Amino acid sequence: MTSPTLDPFLVGVVANRLTSVLNEQQTALINTAFSSVVRESLDLACAVFDSRGEMVGQSEGGTPGHINAMATGMRHFVDRFPPESLEPGDVLLTNDPWKTAGQINDITVATPVFRDGRVVAWFATCCHAPDIGGRVVSAQANEVFEEGLALPIMKFFRAGNVNEELVEIIRENVRTPSETIGDLYAQASANDVGAKSLLRVMDEYELDSIDEIAVEIMERSETALREAISAIPDGTYRSSVTTDGFDEEHLNLELAVTITGDSIVLDYTGSSPQSRYGVNVVRNYTRAYSSFAVKAAIAPYVPHNAGSFRPVEVIAPEGSVLNCRRPAPVASRHLVGHYLPSLIFQALRQAMPDRLMSESSDAVWMTIWRGSWPDGRPFMFNNFQAGGTGARAVKDGLSATSFPSGVRVVPTEVIEAITPLVQSRRALREDSGGAGEYRGGLGQITTYRCRSASSWVVNGNVDRILYPAAGAEHGRAGSTGFFGSTDGNALPRKRPHNLKPSDVVEVHLPGGGGYGRPYSRDPQKVLADVAEGYVSSESALRDYGVAVIYTGKKNALVRPPKLFVLDEKATAAARAGEATA
């Protein structure tokens, strides 16, 4: 309920101004970042918090795993450094997986904002560091200690002066010192941009504090989300999914969603115990993607802040793969955590028919490449790629689109400018989207070679090689992925692999699941899919009962859409056979 002394219009104005401030903060971060991970892929998050460390708002970009993990993790910063231990110019950081984003490569930088000698707010950023030492973001480790340099919550800047000893320790422990340290400076600078803009807003509206306004902003989000939850029938809805895991150690995720009035409980009891390898998820990351999925499914229009977490309770038994105990390895936690939205949608679809998408390719594929340039200089490059999203109840899935993480793919031109890698092919993967009345999004095919005459290394953090994205409402599964060489041999997954100078690596991203019966798809849409190269003529007939004829030259490289025609008689016969089967 709005405070009787608080102008409701002022609340709305300040909330909108904070959004602008946060987007300014994110723009500053991107424009000053050193690594392609932040600058191109936007593997980042920016947020503002009140004086108590409660998240008031986020920038329009960023990944749920970073933003939501910061939202629940800022209390650790506030507890470790209470206001009396801080002074203007202080900047804090940590990469503790259990306190922030669940992976030692993700570093959160937090800056207290001072006004008249007291802390009135916090700005924070969380970014994936290009390197933090250790085993280079593989799942091969058996303990978190093997995964890189641990940074407890500590001061990066003290009263405006950089902690030189900390900088030197980081430099000596990472393979990309300039990029890693440069990104940390960019994060601190972006926080400073946000802080200065917030203080201008406070001056403009003569505010001594934003806490009272922040409470109202958060309560509005909480109320809106509770109202949306109340519209869903009470009950318990269950789902499960199996992930590739590491080697032969496949992982099962179990979920029971219970809706009671205006609250929702997500219970992951029954999921696999924590793994010996680095695919484990900390509770903070589980909660991050769970709360994101609930809001995305039920009320995506609700402004995201600490209030939108309150109606959602997450239960994940300690010692399970979704709430691992320290010192479990966690470097590749996204290969499990990114499955949670599809798992939640699968359960909620029972209560919300015709509203939620089928399973997506889910886990973002992260390949890490190392080697040397032809002149001997070392290089290291993190590349993110995405398969297809699941089809929706009224639309096809999105192709080569990262969901749920939202990270972007680095353009080929950038890859070839900053590394000796060459992408000789980059194309959508025909027939990878699951068949359905609405087709699943397509994966992508890319091939890599290296211009150096030396050996090189690739580490493929990939998933859905074994278990495809399931369709919904009689839609069919998408294609599984492939990570290997051009001769068709698979390469080891989730661990570094040495390559010969002549090797060429192929990466085939999985597709999203289809939605609805394939034979219900409009034949004209299938014709368009074939003409665009999304679906082969063989798949069109086999999976959709649609006969498409190509009328052009057999060996033509360019095939305009007008040269593809629908064989209506053959299509009617094929679909009649399905109807009587």
C-alpha positions in Angstrom: 0.0 0.0 0.0 1.3 3.4 -1.0 2.4 5.6 2.0 -0.1 8.4 2.5 2.8 10.9 2.4 4.3 9.5 -0.8 3.2 11.0 -4.1 2.3 8.1 -6.4 3.2 10.1 -9.5 6.6 10.7 -8.1 7.1 7.0 -7.6 6.3 6.4 -11.3 8.5 9.2 -12.5 11.5 8.0 -10.4 11.0 4.4 -11.5 11.1 5.4 -15.1 14.2 7.6 -14.5 15.9 4.7 -12.8 15.4 2.6 -15.9 17.1 5.3 -17.9 19.9 5.5 -15.4 20.4 1.7 -15.5 20.5 1.7 -19.3 23.1 4.4 -19.2 25.1 2.3 -16.7 24.9 -0.7 -19.1 25.9 1.4 -22.1 28.9 2.7 -20.2 29.9 -0.9 -19.3 29.6 -2.2 -22.9 31.5 0.8 -24.3 34.4 0.5 -21.9 34.7 -3.3 -21.6 37.9 -5.0 -22.9 36.6 -8.5 -23.6 34.2 -9.7 -26.3 32.4 -11.6 -23.6 31.0 -8.3 -22.3 31.4 -6.0 -25.3 29.8 -8.3 -27.9 28.0 -11.2 -26.1 26.6 -9.0 -23.3 27.2 -11.7 -20.7 26.5 -9.1 -18.0 24.0 -7.5 -15.6 23.5 -4.0 -14.2 21.2 -3.2 -11.2 20.5 -0.6 -8.6 19.7 -1.3 -5.0 18.4 0.7 -2.0 20.5 1.4 1.0 19.7 -2.0 2.5 20.8 -4.0 -0.7 17.2 -4.7 -2.0 17.1 -4.6 -5.8 15.0 -1.7 -7.1 15.6 -2.1 -10.8 17.7 -3.6 -13.6 18.9 -2.5 -17.0 17.0 -3.7 -20.0 19.7 -6.1 -21.0 21.6 -8.8 -19.1 21.2 -12.4 -18.3 18.8 -13.8 -15.6 21.6 -15.8 -14.0 23.5 -12.6 -13.4 20.7 -10.1 -12.6 18.6 -12.4 -10.4 21.7 -13.8 -8.6 22.8 -10.3 -7.8 19.4 -9.5 -6.5 19.5 -12.2 -3.9 23.3 -12.0 -3.3 23.7 -8.3 -2.5 22.8 -8.9 1.1 26.2 -10.6 1.5 28.0 -7.4 0.5 25.9 -5.4 2.9 26.5 -7.9 5.7 30.2 -8.0 5.1 30.6 -4.2 4.8 28.0 -2.3 6.9 27.7 1.4 6.2 30.1 2.5 9.0 32.9 0.5 7.3 32.6 2.2 4.0 33.6 5.6 2.6 33.1 7.5 -0.7 35.2 5.9 -3.4 35.0 2.4 -2.1 34.3 -0.4 -4.6 33.7 -4.0 -3.6 33.9 -7.3 -5.6 33.6 -11.0 -5.3 33.3 -14.1 -7.4 32.1 -16.5 -4.6 29.7 -18.8 -6.5 27.5 -19.5 -3.5 27.0 -15.7 -2.9 26.5 -14.4 -6.4 26.1 -16.0 -9.8 27.1 -19.6 -9.2 30.4 -19.7 -11.2 33.9 -18.6 -10.3 34.3 -16.8 -13.7 31.4 -14.4 -12.8 32.6 -11.4 -10.9 30.2 -9.0 -9.2 31.4 -5.4 -8.6 29.4 -3.3 -6.2 29.6 0.4 -5.4 28.0 2.2 -2.5 26.4 5.6 -3.3 27.0 8.3 -0.8 24.9 11.4 -0.2 25.7 13.8 2.6 28.1 11.3 4.2 25.7 8.3 4.2 25.0 5.4 2.0 21.7 5.9 0.1 22.0 3.2 -2.6 24.2 0.7 -4.4 25.0 0.1 -8.0 26.3 -3.3 -9.1 27.4 -5.1 -12.2 28.1 -8.8 -12.8 30.1 -10.0 -15.8 31.6 -13.2 -17.0 35.4 -12.7 -16.9 37.2 -14.0 -20.0 39.5 -16.0 -17.7 40.0 -16.5 -14.0 42.6 -19.3 -14.1 42.1 -22.9 -13.2 40.7 -25.4 -15.8 39.1 -22.7 -18.1 35.3 -23.2 -17.5 35.2 -26.9 -18.1 33.2 -29.5 -16.2 36.3 -31.6 -15.6 37.2 -30.4 -12.1 36.3 -32.3 -9.0 36.4 -29.3 -6.6 35.8 -25.6 -6.9 39.4 -25.0 -5.9 40.5 -26.4 -9.3 38.3 -23.9 -11.2 40.2 -20.7 -10.7 41.1 -17.8 -8.4 38.6 -17.3 -5.6 38.0 -13.7 -4.6 36.1 -13.2 -1.3 34.0 -10.0 -0.8 36.7 -7.4 -0.5 37.6 -3.9 -1.6 38.7 -3.3 -5.2 39.0 0.4 -4.5 39.6 2.0 -1.1 38.4 5.7 -1.0 39.0 6.0 -4.8 42.4 4.2 -4.8 42.7 0.9 -6.5 43.8 -2.1 -4.5 47.1 -2.7 -6.4 47.9 -5.9 -4.5 44.6 -7.4 -5.6 45.2 -6.4 -9.2 48.6 -8.0 -9.2 47.3 -11.2 -7.8 44.6 -11.4 -10.5 47.1 -10.6 -13.2 49.4 -13.4 -12.1 46.6 -16.0 -12.1 44.8 -15.4 -15.4 45.6 -16.1 -19.0 44.0 -12.8 -20.2 45.3 -10.2 -17.7 44.5 -7.1 -19.8 41.0 -8.2 -20.7 40.1 -9.5 -17.2 41.5 -6.4 -15.3 40.1 -4.1 -18.0 36.6 -5.5 -17.5 36.8 -5.0 -13.8 37.7 -1.3 -14.3 34.8 -1.1 -16.8 32.4 -2.5 -14.2 33.6 0.0 -11.6 33.3 2.9 -14.1 29.8 1.8 -15.1 28.7 1.8 -11.4 30.1 5.3 -11.1 28.1 6.5 -14.1 25.0 5.1 -12.5 25.7 6.6 -9.1 26.3 10.1 -10.5 23.1 10.0 -12.6 21.1 8.8 -9.5 22.4 11.7 -7.4 21.3 14.1 -10.1 17.8 12.6 -10.0 17.8 12.9 -6.2 18.9 16.6 -6.5 16.2 17.2 -9.1 13.4 15.9 -7.0 14.9 17.0 -3.6 15.2 13.5 -2.3 17.3 12.7 0.7 16.7 9.0 0.3 15.2 6.6 -2.3 14.3 3.9 0.3 10.7 4.9 0.7 10.2 5.1 -3.1 12.0 1.8 -3.5 9.6 0.1 -1.1 6.7 1.3 -3.1 8.2 0.2 -6.4 8.9 -3.3 -5.0 5.4 -3.6 -3.5 3.8 -2.7 -6.8 5.7 -5.5 -8.6 4.9 -8.0 -5.8 1.2 -7.1 -5.9 1.0 -7.3 -9.7 2.7 -10.8 -9.7 0.5 -12.1 -7.0 -2.6 -10.9 -8.9 -1.3 -12.8 -12.0 -0.6 -16.0 -9.9 -4.1 -15.8 -8.4 -5.6 -16.2 -11.9 -4.1 -19.7 -12.2 -6.0 -22.7 -10.9 -4.7 -23.9 -7.5 -3.0 -27.3 -7.7 0.3 -29.2 -8.0 1.8 -29.6 -11.5 4.8 -31.9 -12.1 7.5 -32.2 -14.8 10.9 -33.7 -15.3 13.8 -33.5 -17.8 17.0 -35.4 -18.3 20.3 -33.6 -19.2 23.5 -35.0 -20.7 25.5 -34.4 -17.5 29.2 -35.4 -17.7 30.3 -38.5 -19.5 27.8 -41.2 -18.7 26.5 -39.5 -15.5 23.2 -38.2 -16.8 21.2 -35.9 -14.6 17.5 -35.9 -13.8 15.7 -32.8 -12.8 12.3 -33.2 -11.0 9.8 -30.4 -10.3 6.5 -30.0 -8.5 4.9 -26.6 -8.9 2.3 -25.9 -6.3 0.0 -22.8 -6.7 -2.0 -21.7 -3.6 -3.9 -18.5 -3.9 -1.4 -15.7 -4.8 1.8 -17.7 -4.1 3.8 -20.4 -5.9 6.2 -23.0 -4.6 8.8 -24.7 -6.9 10.0 -27.9 -5.3 12.9 -29.7 -7.0 13.0 -32.6 -4.5 13.8 -35.8 -6.4 16.4 -34.2 -8.7 19.8 -36.0 -9.0 22.4 -35.6 -6.2 25.2 -33.3 -6.8 27.7 -34.4 -9.4 31.4 -35.2 -9.0 32.0 -32.8 -11.9 31.4 -29.1 -12.6 27.8 -29.2 -13.7 26.5 -28.4 -10.2 24.2 -25.5 -9.5 24.2 -23.4 -6.3 20.9 -22.5 -4.8 21.3 -18.8 -5.7 21.5 -19.7 -9.4 18.6 -22.1 -9.1 16.5 -19.4 -7.6 17.6 -16.9 -10.2 16.4 -18.9 -13.2 13.3 -20.2 -11.3 12.0 -16.7 -10.5 12.8 -15.5 -14.0 10.8 -18.3 -15.5 7.8 -17.7 -13.3 7.6 -14.1 -14.2 8.2 -14.7 -17.9 5.4 -17.3 -17.9 2.9 -15.6 -15.8 3.5 -11.8 -15.8 6.3 -10.7 -18.1 5.0 -7.1 -18.0 5.8 -6.7 -14.3 8.9 -4.5 -13.6 11.6 -6.7 -12.2 12.9 -6.1 -8.7 13.1 -7.7 -5.3 9.3 -7.5 -5.0 8.8 -10.0 -7.9 10.8 -12.6 -5.9 8.5 -12.6 -2.9 5.6 -14.6 -4.2 8.0 -17.4 -5.4 9.4 -20.0 -3.0 12.1 -22.3 -4.2 12.9 -25.6 -2.6 16.0 -27.5 -3.6 17.4 -30.1 -1.2 20.9 -29.4 0.0 23.3 -31.8 -1.7 21.3 -32.0 -4.8 22.6 -31.0 -8.2 20.4 -27.8 -7.9 21.7 -26.9 -4.4 25.2 -28.3 -4.2 27.4 -28.1 -1.1 30.8 -26.3 -1.1 33.4 -27.2 -2.4 31.5 -28.9 -5.3 32.8 -27.9 -8.8 30.4 -25.5 -10.5 32.1 -24.0 -13.5 29.6 -25.3 -16.1 26.5 -24.8 -13.9 24.6 -23.2 -16.8 24.5 -26.5 -18.6 22.0 -27.6 -15.9 20.6 -24.3 -14.7 19.4 -23.2 -18.1 17.0 -26.1 -18.3 14.9 -24.8 -15.4 12.7 -22.4 -17.5 11.7 -25.2 -19.9 11.1 -27.5 -16.9 8.8 -24.9 -15.2 7.0 -24.1 -18.5 6.4 -27.8 -18.9 4.7 -28.0 -15.5 2.8 -24.8 -15.8 1.4 -25.7 -19.3 -0.9 -28.1 -17.5 -2.5 -25.1 -15.7 -2.0 -22.5 -18.5 -2.9 -24.3 -21.7 -2.1 -22.6 -25.0 0.2 -20.1 -23.4 3.6 -21.6 -22.9 6.3 -22.7 -25.4 7.7 -26.1 -25.9 11.2 -27.0 -24.7 14.1 -25.0 -26.2 17.7 -26.0 -26.8 18.1 -24.4 -23.4 21.8 -24.5 -22.3 23.8 -21.9 -24.2 26.8 -23.5 -25.9 30.1 -22.0 -24.8 33.2 -23.0 -26.7 36.6 -21.8 -25.4 39.4 -21.7 -28.0 43.1 -21.3 -27.1 46.3 -21.4 -29.2 48.6 -19.0 -30.9 48.7 -16.6 -33.8 51.0 -17.3 -36.7 53.6 -15.0 -35.2 53.5 -17.0 -31.9 51.4 -14.6 -29.8 48.9 -16.5 -27.6 45.2 -16.1 -27.9 42.1 -17.2 -25.9 38.5 -16.7 -27.0 35.2 -17.4 -25.4 32.4 -17.9 -27.9 28.7 -18.2 -27.1 26.2 -19.9 -29.5 22.5 -20.7 -29.3 20.2 -23.3 -30.8 16.5 -22.9 -31.4 13.8 -21.9 -29.0 10.7 -24.0 -28.5 7.7 -23.3 -30.7 5.0 -21.2 -29.1 1.2 -21.8 -29.0 0.6 -19.4 -31.9 4.1 -18.9 -33.4 7.1 -20.7 -34.6 10.2 -20.8 -32.3 13.1 -18.4 -32.8 16.2 -19.7 -34.6 19.7 -19.4 -33.2 18.4 -17.4 -30.3 19.7 -17.7 -26.8 17.0 -18.6 -24.3 16.9 -18.3 -21.4 20.3 -16.7 -21.0 19.9 -13.9 -23.6 23.6 -13.7 -24.4 24.5 -12.7 -28.0 26.7 -14.4 -30.5 29.9 -12.7 -31.6 29.8 -11.7 -35.3 32.1 -13.7 -37.6 33.9 -10.5 -38.6 34.8 -9.8 -34.9 36.0 -13.4 -34.3 38.3 -13.3 -37.3 39.6 -9.8 -36.3 40.5 -10.6 -32.7 41.6 -14.3 -33.1 43.3 -16.4 -35.8 40.1 -18.5 -36.0 38.3 -18.7 -39.3 34.6 -19.5 -39.5 34.3 -21.1 -42.9 30.6 -21.8 -42.5 27.8 -20.2 -40.5 24.3 -21.2 -41.4 20.9 -22.2 -40.0 20.7 -26.0 -39.6 18.0 -27.4 -41.9 15.4 -29.8 -40.3 16.7 -29.1 -36.8 13.5 -27.5 -35.5 10.9 -29.9 -34.2 7.9 -30.5 -36.5 4.6 -29.2 -35.3 1.7 -26.9 -36.3 4.2 -24.4 -35.1 7.8 -25.3 -35.9 10.6 -25.3 -33.3 13.4 -22.8 -33.9 16.4 -24.0 -35.9 19.9 -24.5 -34.6 23.0 -23.3 -36.4 26.0 -24.9 -38.1 29.4 -23.3 -37.8 32.8 -24.6 -38.7 36.2 -23.5 -37.3 39.8 -23.7 -38.4 42.9 -21.9 -37.1 45.3 -20.0 -39.2 48.3 -21.0 -37.0 50.6 -23.8 -37.8 50.7 -24.8 -34.1 48.4 -27.0 -32.2 45.3 -25.4 -30.7 42.7 -26.3 -28.0 39.0 -26.3 -27.8 36.8 -26.8 -24.8 33.1 -27.4 -25.7 30.6 -26.7 -22.9 27.7 -28.1 -24.8 24.5 -30.1 -24.0 21.5 -31.7 -25.7 23.8 -34.0 -27.6 21.9 -37.0 -26.1 18.5 -35.6 -25.1 16.6 -33.4 -27.6 14.2 -30.6 -26.7 10.7 -32.2 -26.4 7.7 -30.9 -28.4 4.4 -30.0 -26.8 0.8 -30.9 -27.6 1.8 -33.6 -30.1 4.7 -31.5 -31.5 7.9 -33.4 -32.2 11.3 -33.1 -30.6 14.0 -30.9 -32.1 17.3 -32.3 -33.3 20.1 -33.1 -30.9 23.4 -31.3 -31.3 26.7 -32.4 -32.6 30.2 -31.2 -31.5 33.0 -32.8 -33.5 35.2 -32.8 -36.6 34.3 -32.6 -40.3 34.9 -36.3 -40.6 31.8 -36.9 -38.4 33.7 -38.0 -35.3 32.5 -36.5 -32.0 34.9 -34.6 -29.8 35.1 -34.9 -26.0 32.6 -32.6 -24.3 32.9 -30.3 -21.3 36.7 -30.6 -21.2 39.7 -29.3 -23.1 40.7 -31.2 -26.3 44.0 -30.7 -28.2 43.6 -30.2 -31.9 46.1 -30.5 -34.8 46.9 -27.5 -37.0 44.9 -29.0 -39.8 41.8 -29.9 -37.8 38.4 -28.4 -38.6 35.8 -28.3 -35.9 32.1 -28.5 -36.6 29.4 -27.2 -34.2 25.8 -28.2 -34.8 23.4 -26.5 -32.4 20.2 -28.3 -31.4 16.7 -27.2 -32.4 13.7 -26.4 -30.3 10.6 -28.6 -29.9 7.5 -28.2 -32.1 4.1 -27.3 -30.9 0.9 -29.0 -32.0 0.3 -31.7 -34.6 2.6 -31.4 -37.6 -0.2 -32.3 -40.1 -2.1 -29.3 -38.8 0.5 -26.9 -40.1 -0.6 -24.7 -43.0 0.9 -26.3 -46.2 1.8 -22.8 -47.4 3.9 -22.3 -44.3 5.7 -25.6 -45.0 6.2 -24.6 -48.6 7.8 -21.3 -47.4 10.0 -23.3 -44.9 11.3 -25.5 -47.8 11.9 -22.5 -50.0 13.8 -20.7 -47.2 16.0 -23.8 -46.5 14.5 -24.3 -43.0 12.9 -27.7 -43.9 14.0 -30.2 -46.5 11.5 -31.4 -49.1 12.0 -34.9 -47.6 11.1 -33.7 -44.1 8.1 -31.7 -45.5 6.6 -34.9 -46.9 7.6 -37.3 -44.1 6.8 -35.0 -41.1 4.2 -32.7 -42.4 2.5 -34.6 -45.2 3.3 -31.7 -47.6 4.7 -32.4 -51.1 7.0 -29.7 -52.5 8.5 -29.7 -55.9 11.6 -27.8 -57.0 11.2 -26.7 -60.6 14.7 -25.2 -61.1 18.0 -26.6 -62.2 19.1 -29.5 -60.1 22.6 -28.3 -59.4 21.8 -24.6 -59.0 23.4 -22.9 -56.0 20.8 -20.1 -55.9 17.2 -21.3 -55.6 14.7 -18.5 -55.5 11.5 -19.2 -53.6 9.4 -18.9 -56.7 10.9 -22.1 -58.1 9.3 -24.1 -55.3 5.7 -25.1 -55.8 3.2 -27.0 -53.7 1.9 -30.4 -55.1 -1.6 -30.1 -53.8 -2.8 -33.5 -55.0 0.1 -35.3 -53.4 -0.3 -33.3 -50.3 -3.9 -34.2 -50.0 -3.1 -37.8 -50.5 -0.4 -37.8 -47.9 -2.5 -36.1 -45.3 -5.5 -38.3 -46.0 -3.3 -41.3 -45.3 -2.4 -39.8 -41.9 -6.0 -39.1 -41.1 -7.0 -42.7 -41.6 -3.9 -44.2 -40.0 
